Amino acid sequence: MHSLAWIFLVYYLLPPEIHGYSRRLLLLVVVMIILGFEVIRLYKGWLIFGMRGYEGRQVAAYAWATMAAAIALLLFPMHLAVVCLLGMGLIDPLIGEVQEHRPGLYPYIPLLCWGILAVIVFVVLTDHHMVVVLMLACIGSVVAVIAESPRLPIDDDFLMVVVPLVILRGVEVMM
């Protein structure tokens, strides 16, 4: 399911207006529908295919990811939203696999993979100098992997997007 995080990026392929409505408004409508369904799911106690057992009693990862995607798409520059959403979608499941099957390679493989992903995205979507690209990729990878770790009431699918977004944007603004 994580690998479907790219679907949020279709937002950037949509025209600014669709049938007279801004794509920002339409995104918010989609988010409200998903969160409305989540309220009903929680009230009814439904478990959906792919959900972990404990998610039956709390806000599910897909709802957290939806909120994070909305924040990323609406409030942050495209290059940061793309890298953080793809990072959550690809690196979060990689972290789980590495921790289970090759624990000695954690956190090195996830850090390296997030960093490579970030370098590619930043080179393609920005005009930053390579030193800045490498610095942002290093900072972002460390922050994203750390954000995945804590066991908080906020799901890591939210934290792996929003925490790196805030930190990376802050670093960019200071440069």
Secondary structure, 3 states (H helix, E strand, C coil): CHHHHHHHHHHHHCCCEECCEEHHHHHHHHHHHHHHHHHHHHHHCCCCCCCCHHHHHCCCHHHHHHHHHHHHHHHCCHHHHHHHHHHHHHHHHHHHHHHHHCHHHCCHHHHHHHHHHHHHHHHHHCCCCHHHHHHHHHHHHHHHHHHHCCCCCCCHHHHHHHHHHHHHHHHHHHC
